[in-house]
Amino acid sequence: MERYNDEIQLKDILIKFSEYNKEIWKKKGKIVLFSFLFFMLGVTIAFLSTTKYKANLTFVVEDAKGSNPLGSITGITSQFGFDLGGTSSTTFSRQNIMQLLKSRGVVESALLRKGNLEEKNDLLIEHYISINKIRELWEKDEKFDGVNFNKSHTLYHDSIMGEIWNQIIENNLAIEIQNEEANIITLSYISVDENFAKQFTEALINEMSKMYISHQTKQARNTLDFLQDRADSVFVELDKAEQEFARVKDINQRIIKASGRLKELQLMREVEVLNTMYLEIIKNLEISKMTLLNQTPIIQIIDKPILPLQEDRISNILGGILGGLLGGFLSVFFFVFRKLFKDALGED
């Protein structure tokens, strides 16, 4: 009995499918017309769409977990209280770098760099405002009248910068991993001006590199600065002690008793101690310089954007095809839904 009911249900479905198929075939002329209208609409939209340019930059992030070639030396110096910054850090991993490239601090720093567009040297953010015609929108609001990022910053500047940063990371900026094994990352930026796209992309990676290198070498730089200051102070003390030792020695030339040469002996010991300290600090200072050099650079750029840039837009043919498919789908859906609605009313 169940098998009989299943056969009836399957038969009803096939009958319904045949009816809808006939209905769609009857309306094929309207479907074709509707598809053609959407085809023309797609071509028109593609033709009138603004041409945008895509700047691609690829770079490699060095592995922060690599071995330290100065490990044995830093191990010895650490026993004397000197940390040469040889310990690797994973704070800036590959994923962190990808997120940091979109951070407001890095994007703002890149926008506040100088750029040359149409023979005009100005801040990149001023070029961004100009090419995207943002000042035309400001004409309706007096509080933005005369806002210029070359002048002192106010709350309005911060508000504008925040909006521009949000537009960039939401609509124009993309960061992707091109090669998992080689750690190759692609930075892409889309703009209506190809020169701006190129310069902003390069400024963005430069600001990112500066921040990355500054963090990775911060400990080594702190050690280097400390050792340099200490070396300078010890050298000054050593110079004073040597001059005082020479002066006392000249005075004691005719003194025979050891008690009379006590001051000379004390100064000689002080000079020897300071001289030993100075030599050790200089050695540690040179090791610290080697450590700092070993940690720089961190980011290696592989390919920079080269003009003319790739156009990022839908071709007229592709726009027409997508429009025609959309029109055909909508028209078929309309006629199927209309028949379904009529059948439902007829059953009632």
KETIMAR-861761 format. One record per residue (C-alpha): x, y, z; residue in one letter; residue number from 1. Coordinates in Angstrom, 1 decimal, decimal comma. Example, Ala and Ser with C-alpha at 12.3 -4.5 7.8 and 13.67 -1.06 7.14 Angstrom:
BEGIN
@X: 12,3; Y: -4,5; Z: 7,8; res: A; n: 1
@X: 13,7; Y: -1,1; Z: 7,1; res: S; n: 2
//
This chain:
BEGIN
@X: 0,0; Y: 0,0; Z: 0,0; res: M; n: 1
@X: 2,8; Y: 2,4; Z: 0,9; res: E; n: 2
@X: 4,5; Y: 1,6; Z: -2,4; res: R; n: 3
@X: 1,3; Y: 2,4; Z: -4,3; res: Y; n: 4
@X: 1,1; Y: 5,8; Z: -2,5; res: N; n: 5
@X: 4,7; Y: 6,5; Z: -3,3; res: D; n: 6
@X: 4,1; Y: 5,8; Z: -6,9; res: E; n: 7
@X: 1,0; Y: 8,1; Z: -6,9; res: I; n: 8
@X: 3,1; Y: 10,9; Z: -5,2; res: Q; n: 9
@X: 5,9; Y: 10,5; Z: -7,7; res: L; n: 10
@X: 3,4; Y: 10,6; Z: -10,6; res: K; n: 11
@X: 1,8; Y: 13,8; Z: -9,2; res: D; n: 12
@X: 5,3; Y: 15,4; Z: -8,9; res: I; n: 13
@X: 6,2; Y: 14,5; Z: -12,5; res: L; n: 14
@X: 2,8; Y: 15,8; Z: -13,7; res: I; n: 15
@X: 3,3; Y: 19,1; Z: -11,8; res: K; n: 16
@X: 6,8; Y: 19,4; Z: -13,2; res: F; n: 17
@X: 5,5; Y: 18,9; Z: -16,7; res: S; n: 18
@X: 2,9; Y: 21,5; Z: -16,2; res: E; n: 19
@X: 5,4; Y: 24,1; Z: -15,0; res: Y; n: 20
@X: 7,8; Y: 23,2; Z: -17,8; res: N; n: 21
@X: 5,0; Y: 23,8; Z: -20,3; res: K; n: 22
@X: 4,1; Y: 27,1; Z: -18,6; res: E; n: 23
@X: 7,7; Y: 28,3; Z: -18,8; res: I; n: 24
@X: 7,9; Y: 27,2; Z: -22,5; res: W; n: 25
@X: 4,8; Y: 29,2; Z: -23,3; res: K; n: 26
@X: 6,4; Y: 32,3; Z: -21,7; res: K; n: 27
@X: 9,8; Y: 31,8; Z: -23,4; res: K; n: 28
@X: 9,3; Y: 34,9; Z: -25,5; res: G; n: 29
@X: 8,8; Y: 37,1; Z: -22,4; res: K; n: 30
@X: 11,6; Y: 35,4; Z: -20,7; res: I; n: 31
@X: 14,0; Y: 36,0; Z: -23,6; res: V; n: 32
@X: 12,8; Y: 39,6; Z: -23,8; res: L; n: 33
@X: 13,3; Y: 40,1; Z: -20,0; res: F; n: 34
@X: 16,8; Y: 38,5; Z: -20,2; res: S; n: 35
@X: 17,7; Y: 40,8; Z: -23,1; res: F; n: 36
@X: 16,6; Y: 43,9; Z: -21,2; res: L; n: 37
@X: 18,8; Y: 42,8; Z: -18,2; res: F; n: 38
@X: 21,6; Y: 42,0; Z: -20,7; res: F; n: 39
@X: 21,5; Y: 45,6; Z: -21,9; res: M; n: 40
@X: 21,2; Y: 46,9; Z: -18,4; res: L; n: 41
@X: 24,3; Y: 44,9; Z: -17,4; res: G; n: 42
@X: 26,3; Y: 46,2; Z: -20,4; res: V; n: 43
@X: 25,2; Y: 49,8; Z: -19,5; res: T; n: 44
@X: 26,2; Y: 49,4; Z: -15,9; res: I; n: 45
@X: 29,6; Y: 48,0; Z: -16,8; res: A; n: 46
@X: 30,2; Y: 50,7; Z: -19,4; res: F; n: 47
@X: 29,3; Y: 53,5; Z: -16,9; res: L; n: 48
@X: 31,2; Y: 52,0; Z: -14,0; res: S; n: 49
@X: 34,3; Y: 53,9; Z: -12,8; res: T; n: 50
@X: 37,6; Y: 52,3; Z: -13,8; res: T; n: 51
@X: 39,6; Y: 51,3; Z: -10,8; res: K; n: 52
@X: 43,2; Y: 50,2; Z: -10,6; res: Y; n: 53
@X: 44,7; Y: 47,4; Z: -8,4; res: K; n: 54
@X: 48,2; Y: 47,7; Z: -7,0; res: A; n: 55
@X: 49,7; Y: 44,4; Z: -5,9; res: N; n: 56
@X: 52,8; Y: 44,1; Z: -3,7; res: L; n: 57
@X: 54,3; Y: 40,8; Z: -2,5; res: T; n: 58
@X: 56,7; Y: 40,4; Z: 0,4; res: F; n: 59
@X: 58,1; Y: 37,7; Z: 2,7; res: V; n: 60
@X: 58,0; Y: 37,7; Z: 6,4; res: V; n: 61
@X: 61,2; Y: 36,2; Z: 8,0; res: E; n: 62
@X: 60,7; Y: 33,5; Z: 10,5; res: D; n: 63
@X: 61,1; Y: 35,0; Z: 14,0; res: A; n: 64
@X: 61,9; Y: 31,6; Z: 15,5; res: K; n: 65
@X: 65,2; Y: 31,2; Z: 13,7; res: G; n: 66
@X: 68,3; Y: 30,3; Z: 15,7; res: S; n: 67
@X: 70,5; Y: 33,0; Z: 17,1; res: N; n: 68
@X: 74,0; Y: 32,8; Z: 15,7; res: P; n: 69
@X: 75,3; Y: 34,7; Z: 18,7; res: L; n: 70
@X: 73,6; Y: 32,4; Z: 21,2; res: G; n: 71
@X: 76,9; Y: 31,2; Z: 22,8; res: S; n: 72
@X: 78,2; Y: 34,7; Z: 23,1; res: I; n: 73
@X: 75,0; Y: 36,1; Z: 24,5; res: T; n: 74
@X: 74,9; Y: 33,2; Z: 27,0; res: G; n: 75
@X: 78,3; Y: 34,2; Z: 28,3; res: I; n: 76
@X: 77,6; Y: 37,9; Z: 28,5; res: T; n: 77
@X: 74,3; Y: 37,3; Z: 30,3; res: S; n: 78
@X: 76,3; Y: 35,9; Z: 33,2; res: Q; n: 79
@X: 77,7; Y: 39,4; Z: 33,7; res: F; n: 80
@X: 74,3; Y: 41,0; Z: 33,6; res: G; n: 81
@X: 74,2; Y: 42,0; Z: 29,9; res: F; n: 82
@X: 71,2; Y: 41,0; Z: 27,8; res: D; n: 83
@X: 72,1; Y: 41,5; Z: 24,1; res: L; n: 84
@X: 68,5; Y: 40,9; Z: 22,8; res: G; n: 85
@X: 69,2; Y: 37,6; Z: 21,1; res: G; n: 86
@X: 66,0; Y: 36,0; Z: 22,3; res: T; n: 87
@X: 63,5; Y: 35,7; Z: 19,4; res: S; n: 88
@X: 60,0; Y: 37,0; Z: 19,7; res: S; n: 89
@X: 56,8; Y: 35,7; Z: 18,1; res: T; n: 90
@X: 54,7; Y: 38,8; Z: 18,9; res: T; n: 91
@X: 54,6; Y: 39,7; Z: 15,2; res: F; n: 92
@X: 53,6; Y: 36,4; Z: 13,6; res: S; n: 93
@X: 52,5; Y: 36,2; Z: 10,0; res: R; n: 94
@X: 48,8; Y: 36,5; Z: 11,0; res: Q; n: 95
@X: 49,6; Y: 39,4; Z: 13,3; res: N; n: 96
@X: 51,4; Y: 41,2; Z: 10,5; res: I; n: 97
@X: 48,4; Y: 40,7; Z: 8,2; res: M; n: 98
@X: 46,1; Y: 42,3; Z: 10,8; res: Q; n: 99
@X: 48,7; Y: 45,0; Z: 11,6; res: L; n: 100
@X: 48,7; Y: 46,1; Z: 8,0; res: L; n: 101
@X: 45,1; Y: 47,0; Z: 8,4; res: K; n: 102
@X: 45,5; Y: 48,7; Z: 11,8; res: S; n: 103
@X: 44,6; Y: 52,3; Z: 12,1; res: R; n: 104
@X: 48,1; Y: 53,3; Z: 13,3; res: G; n: 105
@X: 49,8; Y: 51,9; Z: 10,2; res: V; n: 106
@X: 47,2; Y: 53,1; Z: 7,7; res: V; n: 107
@X: 47,3; Y: 56,7; Z: 9,2; res: E; n: 108
@X: 51,1; Y: 56,8; Z: 9,2; res: S; n: 109
@X: 51,0; Y: 55,8; Z: 5,5; res: A; n: 110
@X: 48,4; Y: 58,4; Z: 4,6; res: L; n: 111
@X: 50,4; Y: 61,1; Z: 6,4; res: L; n: 112
@X: 53,4; Y: 60,5; Z: 4,1; res: R; n: 113
@X: 54,2; Y: 62,8; Z: 1,2; res: K; n: 114
@X: 53,2; Y: 61,7; Z: -2,3; res: G; n: 115
@X: 53,5; Y: 63,2; Z: -5,8; res: N; n: 116
@X: 50,3; Y: 63,1; Z: -7,9; res: L; n: 117
@X: 49,7; Y: 65,2; Z: -11,0; res: E; n: 118
@X: 52,9; Y: 67,2; Z: -10,3; res: E; n: 119
@X: 51,6; Y: 68,1; Z: -6,9; res: K; n: 120
@X: 53,6; Y: 67,1; Z: -3,8; res: N; n: 121
@X: 51,3; Y: 66,7; Z: -0,8; res: D; n: 122
@X: 50,2; Y: 64,3; Z: 1,9; res: L; n: 123
@X: 48,7; Y: 61,1; Z: 0,6; res: L; n: 124
@X: 45,5; Y: 61,7; Z: 2,6; res: I; n: 125
@X: 45,1; Y: 65,1; Z: 0,9; res: E; n: 126
@X: 45,4; Y: 63,3; Z: -2,5; res: H; n: 127
@X: 42,9; Y: 60,7; Z: -1,3; res: Y; n: 128
@X: 40,4; Y: 63,4; Z: -0,3; res: I; n: 129
@X: 40,9; Y: 65,0; Z: -3,7; res: S; n: 130
@X: 40,6; Y: 62,0; Z: -6,0; res: I; n: 131
@X: 37,6; Y: 60,6; Z: -4,2; res: N; n: 132
@X: 35,9; Y: 64,1; Z: -4,2; res: K; n: 133
@X: 35,3; Y: 64,1; Z: -0,5; res: I; n: 134
@X: 35,6; Y: 67,9; Z: -0,2; res: R; n: 135
@X: 32,4; Y: 68,2; Z: -2,4; res: E; n: 136
@X: 30,5; Y: 66,4; Z: 0,4; res: L; n: 137
@X: 32,0; Y: 68,7; Z: 3,0; res: W; n: 138
@X: 30,4; Y: 71,8; Z: 1,3; res: E; n: 139
@X: 27,1; Y: 70,9; Z: 3,0; res: K; n: 140
@X: 28,7; Y: 71,0; Z: 6,5; res: D; n: 141
@X: 30,4; Y: 74,2; Z: 7,6; res: E; n: 142
@X: 32,4; Y: 72,5; Z: 10,4; res: K; n: 143
@X: 34,6; Y: 70,8; Z: 7,8; res: F; n: 144
@X: 35,3; Y: 74,0; Z: 5,9; res: D; n: 145
@X: 39,0; Y: 74,6; Z: 5,5; res: G; n: 146
@X: 40,1; Y: 71,3; Z: 7,0; res: V; n: 147
@X: 43,6; Y: 70,5; Z: 5,9; res: N; n: 148
@X: 45,9; Y: 67,8; Z: 7,2; res: F; n: 149
@X: 49,0; Y: 69,9; Z: 6,7; res: N; n: 150
@X: 47,8; Y: 72,1; Z: 9,6; res: K; n: 151
@X: 47,5; Y: 71,3; Z: 13,2; res: S; n: 152
@X: 45,2; Y: 68,3; Z: 13,9; res: H; n: 153
@X: 41,8; Y: 68,7; Z: 15,7; res: T; n: 154
@X: 39,0; Y: 66,3; Z: 16,6; res: L; n: 155
@X: 37,6; Y: 66,9; Z: 13,1; res: Y; n: 156
@X: 40,8; Y: 65,6; Z: 11,6; res: H; n: 157
@X: 40,7; Y: 62,5; Z: 13,8; res: D; n: 158
@X: 37,0; Y: 61,9; Z: 12,8; res: S; n: 159
@X: 37,8; Y: 62,2; Z: 9,1; res: I; n: 160
@X: 40,9; Y: 60,0; Z: 9,4; res: M; n: 161
@X: 38,8; Y: 57,3; Z: 11,1; res: G; n: 162
@X: 36,2; Y: 57,4; Z: 8,4; res: E; n: 163
@X: 38,8; Y: 57,1; Z: 5,6; res: I; n: 164
@X: 40,6; Y: 54,3; Z: 7,5; res: W; n: 165
@X: 37,3; Y: 52,4; Z: 7,7; res: N; n: 166
@X: 36,6; Y: 52,9; Z: 4,0; res: Q; n: 167
@X: 40,1; Y: 51,7; Z: 3,0; res: I; n: 168
@X: 40,1; Y: 48,5; Z: 5,1; res: I; n: 169
@X: 36,5; Y: 47,6; Z: 4,3; res: E; n: 170
@X: 36,4; Y: 48,3; Z: 0,5; res: N; n: 171
@X: 39,9; Y: 48,8; Z: -0,9; res: N; n: 172
@X: 42,5; Y: 46,9; Z: 1,0; res: L; n: 173
@X: 43,1; Y: 43,1; Z: 0,8; res: A; n: 174
@X: 45,9; Y: 41,0; Z: 2,3; res: I; n: 175
@X: 46,2; Y: 37,3; Z: 1,3; res: E; n: 176
@X: 48,7; Y: 34,5; Z: 1,8; res: I; n: 177
@X: 50,1; Y: 33,6; Z: -1,6; res: Q; n: 178
@X: 52,3; Y: 30,8; Z: -0,6; res: N; n: 179
@X: 52,0; Y: 28,9; Z: 2,8; res: E; n: 180
@X: 55,4; Y: 27,3; Z: 2,7; res: E; n: 181
@X: 57,3; Y: 30,3; Z: 1,6; res: A; n: 182
@X: 55,4; Y: 32,8; Z: 3,8; res: N; n: 183
@X: 54,7; Y: 35,0; Z: 0,8; res: I; n: 184
@X: 52,0; Y: 37,6; Z: 1,5; res: I; n: 185
@X: 50,2; Y: 39,7; Z: -1,2; res: T; n: 186
@X: 49,1; Y: 43,2; Z: -0,3; res: L; n: 187
@X: 46,5; Y: 44,6; Z: -2,7; res: S; n: 188
@X: 44,9; Y: 48,1; Z: -2,8; res: Y; n: 189
@X: 42,3; Y: 49,3; Z: -5,3; res: I; n: 190
@X: 41,9; Y: 53,0; Z: -6,2; res: S; n: 191
@X: 40,4; Y: 55,2; Z: -8,9; res: V; n: 192
@X: 43,9; Y: 56,7; Z: -9,4; res: D; n: 193
@X: 46,7; Y: 54,2; Z: -10,3; res: E; n: 194
@X: 49,5; Y: 56,5; Z: -9,1; res: N; n: 195
@X: 47,9; Y: 56,9; Z: -5,7; res: F; n: 196
@X: 47,3; Y: 53,1; Z: -5,5; res: A; n: 197
@X: 51,0; Y: 52,5; Z: -6,2; res: K; n: 198
@X: 52,3; Y: 55,1; Z: -3,8; res: Q; n: 199
@X: 49,9; Y: 54,3; Z: -1,0; res: F; n: 200
@X: 50,7; Y: 50,5; Z: -1,2; res: T; n: 201
@X: 54,5; Y: 51,3; Z: -1,0; res: E; n: 202
@X: 54,0; Y: 53,7; Z: 1,9; res: A; n: 203
@X: 51,9; Y: 51,2; Z: 3,7; res: L; n: 204
@X: 54,5; Y: 48,4; Z: 3,5; res: I; n: 205
@X: 57,2; Y: 50,9; Z: 4,5; res: N; n: 206
@X: 55,4; Y: 52,0; Z: 7,6; res: E; n: 207
@X: 54,7; Y: 48,3; Z: 8,5; res: M; n: 208
@X: 58,4; Y: 47,5; Z: 8,0; res: S; n: 209
@X: 59,5; Y: 50,3; Z: 10,2; res: K; n: 210
@X: 57,1; Y: 49,3; Z: 13,0; res: M; n: 211
@X: 58,0; Y: 45,6; Z: 12,7; res: Y; n: 212
@X: 61,8; Y: 46,2; Z: 12,7; res: I; n: 213
@X: 61,5; Y: 48,7; Z: 15,5; res: S; n: 214
@X: 59,7; Y: 46,1; Z: 17,6; res: H; n: 215
@X: 61,9; Y: 43,1; Z: 16,7; res: Q; n: 216
@X: 65,1; Y: 45,1; Z: 17,5; res: T; n: 217
@X: 63,8; Y: 47,1; Z: 20,5; res: K; n: 218
@X: 65,5; Y: 45,0; Z: 23,1; res: Q; n: 219
@X: 68,8; Y: 45,0; Z: 21,2; res: A; n: 220
@X: 68,6; Y: 48,7; Z: 20,6; res: R; n: 221
@X: 67,9; Y: 49,3; Z: 24,3; res: N; n: 222
@X: 71,0; Y: 47,2; Z: 25,2; res: T; n: 223
@X: 73,1; Y: 49,0; Z: 22,6; res: L; n: 224
@X: 72,0; Y: 52,5; Z: 23,9; res: D; n: 225
@X: 72,8; Y: 51,4; Z: 27,5; res: F; n: 226
@X: 76,2; Y: 50,1; Z: 26,6; res: L; n: 227
@X: 77,0; Y: 53,2; Z: 24,5; res: Q; n: 228
@X: 76,1; Y: 55,5; Z: 27,4; res: D; n: 229
@X: 78,0; Y: 53,4; Z: 29,8; res: R; n: 230
@X: 81,0; Y: 53,3; Z: 27,5; res: A; n: 231
@X: 81,0; Y: 57,1; Z: 27,2; res: D; n: 232
@X: 80,7; Y: 57,6; Z: 31,0; res: S; n: 233
@X: 83,4; Y: 55,1; Z: 31,8; res: V; n: 234
@X: 85,7; Y: 56,7; Z: 29,2; res: F; n: 235
@X: 85,2; Y: 60,1; Z: 30,8; res: V; n: 236
@X: 86,0; Y: 58,7; Z: 34,2; res: E; n: 237
@X: 89,1; Y: 56,9; Z: 32,8; res: L; n: 238
@X: 90,4; Y: 60,0; Z: 31,2; res: D; n: 239
@X: 90,1; Y: 62,0; Z: 34,4; res: K; n: 240
@X: 91,7; Y: 59,3; Z: 36,4; res: A; n: 241
@X: 94,6; Y: 59,0; Z: 33,9; res: E; n: 242
@X: 95,2; Y: 62,8; Z: 34,0; res: Q; n: 243
@X: 95,1; Y: 62,8; Z: 37,9; res: E; n: 244
@X: 97,4; Y: 59,8; Z: 38,0; res: F; n: 245
@X: 99,9; Y: 61,5; Z: 35,7; res: A; n: 246
@X: 99,8; Y: 64,7; Z: 37,8; res: R; n: 247
@X: 100,4; Y: 62,9; Z: 41,1; res: V; n: 248
@X: 103,1; Y: 60,8; Z: 39,6; res: K; n: 249
@X: 105,0; Y: 64,0; Z: 38,5; res: D; n: 250
@X: 104,7; Y: 65,4; Z: 42,0; res: I; n: 251
@X: 106,0; Y: 62,2; Z: 43,6; res: N; n: 252
@X: 109,1; Y: 61,9; Z: 41,4; res: Q; n: 253
@X: 111,4; Y: 62,8; Z: 44,4; res: R; n: 254
@X: 109,5; Y: 60,9; Z: 47,1; res: I; n: 255
@X: 111,1; Y: 57,7; Z: 48,2; res: I; n: 256
@X: 108,9; Y: 56,5; Z: 51,0; res: K; n: 257
@X: 105,9; Y: 54,2; Z: 50,0; res: A; n: 258
@X: 103,6; Y: 56,2; Z: 52,3; res: S; n: 259
@X: 104,2; Y: 59,3; Z: 50,1; res: G; n: 260
@X: 103,3; Y: 57,3; Z: 47,0; res: R; n: 261
@X: 100,0; Y: 56,0; Z: 48,4; res: L; n: 262
@X: 97,9; Y: 58,4; Z: 46,4; res: K; n: 263
@X: 99,8; Y: 57,4; Z: 43,2; res: E; n: 264
@X: 99,2; Y: 53,7; Z: 43,9; res: L; n: 265
@X: 95,4; Y: 54,3; Z: 44,5; res: Q; n: 266
@X: 95,1; Y: 56,2; Z: 41,2; res: L; n: 267
@X: 97,0; Y: 53,5; Z: 39,3; res: M; n: 268
@X: 94,7; Y: 50,9; Z: 40,6; res: R; n: 269
@X: 91,7; Y: 53,0; Z: 39,7; res: E; n: 270
@X: 93,0; Y: 53,5; Z: 36,1; res: V; n: 271
@X: 93,6; Y: 49,8; Z: 35,7; res: E; n: 272
@X: 90,0; Y: 49,0; Z: 36,9; res: V; n: 273
@X: 88,4; Y: 51,6; Z: 34,7; res: L; n: 274
@X: 90,5; Y: 50,5; Z: 31,7; res: N; n: 275
@X: 89,4; Y: 46,8; Z: 32,2; res: T; n: 276
@X: 85,8; Y: 47,9; Z: 32,5; res: M; n: 277
@X: 86,0; Y: 50,0; Z: 29,4; res: Y; n: 278
@X: 87,5; Y: 47,2; Z: 27,3; res: L; n: 279
@X: 84,8; Y: 44,8; Z: 28,5; res: E; n: 280
@X: 82,0; Y: 47,3; Z: 27,7; res: I; n: 281
@X: 83,5; Y: 48,0; Z: 24,2; res: I; n: 282
@X: 83,5; Y: 44,2; Z: 23,5; res: K; n: 283
@X: 79,9; Y: 43,9; Z: 24,6; res: N; n: 284
@X: 79,0; Y: 47,0; Z: 22,6; res: L; n: 285
@X: 80,4; Y: 45,4; Z: 19,4; res: E; n: 286
@X: 78,5; Y: 42,2; Z: 20,1; res: I; n: 287
@X: 75,3; Y: 44,2; Z: 20,6; res: S; n: 288
@X: 75,9; Y: 45,9; Z: 17,3; res: K; n: 289
@X: 76,2; Y: 42,5; Z: 15,6; res: M; n: 290
@X: 73,0; Y: 41,3; Z: 17,2; res: T; n: 291
@X: 71,2; Y: 44,3; Z: 16,0; res: L; n: 292
@X: 72,5; Y: 43,9; Z: 12,5; res: L; n: 293
@X: 71,5; Y: 40,2; Z: 12,5; res: N; n: 294
@X: 67,9; Y: 41,1; Z: 13,3; res: Q; n: 295
@X: 67,5; Y: 43,6; Z: 10,5; res: T; n: 296
@X: 65,8; Y: 43,7; Z: 8,0; res: P; n: 297
@X: 62,7; Y: 41,6; Z: 8,9; res: I; n: 298
@X: 60,5; Y: 42,1; Z: 5,8; res: I; n: 299
@X: 61,8; Y: 41,5; Z: 2,3; res: Q; n: 300
@X: 59,7; Y: 42,9; Z: -0,6; res: I; n: 301
@X: 59,6; Y: 40,7; Z: -3,6; res: I; n: 302
@X: 57,5; Y: 42,6; Z: -6,2; res: D; n: 303
@X: 56,4; Y: 46,2; Z: -6,1; res: K; n: 304
@X: 53,5; Y: 47,6; Z: -8,2; res: P; n: 305
@X: 54,6; Y: 48,7; Z: -11,6; res: I; n: 306
@X: 52,7; Y: 51,2; Z: -13,8; res: L; n: 307
@X: 50,4; Y: 50,8; Z: -15,7; res: P; n: 308
@X: 48,4; Y: 48,9; Z: -13,1; res: L; n: 309
@X: 45,9; Y: 46,2; Z: -13,7; res: Q; n: 310
@X: 42,3; Y: 47,5; Z: -14,2; res: E; n: 311
@X: 39,8; Y: 46,2; Z: -11,7; res: D; n: 312
@X: 36,5; Y: 46,4; Z: -13,5; res: R; n: 313
@X: 33,9; Y: 44,1; Z: -15,1; res: I; n: 314
@X: 34,0; Y: 44,0; Z: -18,9; res: S; n: 315
@X: 31,0; Y: 45,0; Z: -21,0; res: N; n: 316
@X: 30,5; Y: 41,5; Z: -22,2; res: I; n: 317
@X: 30,7; Y: 39,9; Z: -18,8; res: L; n: 318
@X: 28,4; Y: 42,6; Z: -17,4; res: G; n: 319
@X: 25,9; Y: 41,8; Z: -20,1; res: G; n: 320
@X: 26,1; Y: 38,0; Z: -19,5; res: I; n: 321
@X: 25,6; Y: 38,4; Z: -15,8; res: L; n: 322
@X: 22,7; Y: 40,7; Z: -16,4; res: G; n: 323
@X: 21,1; Y: 38,3; Z: -18,8; res: G; n: 324
@X: 21,4; Y: 35,4; Z: -16,5; res: L; n: 325
@X: 19,9; Y: 37,4; Z: -13,7; res: L; n: 326
@X: 17,1; Y: 38,5; Z: -15,9; res: G; n: 327
@X: 16,4; Y: 35,0; Z: -17,0; res: G; n: 328
@X: 16,4; Y: 33,7; Z: -13,4; res: F; n: 329
@X: 14,1; Y: 36,4; Z: -12,2; res: L; n: 330
@X: 11,6; Y: 36,0; Z: -15,0; res: S; n: 331
@X: 11,5; Y: 32,2; Z: -14,6; res: V; n: 332
@X: 11,0; Y: 32,6; Z: -10,9; res: F; n: 333
@X: 8,2; Y: 35,1; Z: -11,5; res: F; n: 334
@X: 6,2; Y: 32,9; Z: -13,9; res: F; n: 335
@X: 6,7; Y: 29,8; Z: -11,7; res: V; n: 336
@X: 5,6; Y: 31,6; Z: -8,6; res: F; n: 337
@X: 2,6; Y: 33,1; Z: -10,4; res: R; n: 338
@X: 1,4; Y: 29,6; Z: -11,6; res: K; n: 339
@X: 1,9; Y: 28,3; Z: -8,1; res: L; n: 340
@X: -0,2; Y: 31,1; Z: -6,7; res: F; n: 341
@X: -2,9; Y: 30,5; Z: -9,3; res: K; n: 342
@X: -3,0; Y: 26,7; Z: -8,6; res: D; n: 343
@X: -3,3; Y: 27,4; Z: -4,9; res: A; n: 344
@X: -6,3; Y: 29,7; Z: -5,5; res: L; n: 345
@X: -7,9; Y: 27,1; Z: -7,9; res: G; n: 346
@X: -7,7; Y: 24,4; Z: -5,3; res: E; n: 347
@X: -9,4; Y: 26,6; Z: -2,7; res: D; n: 348
//
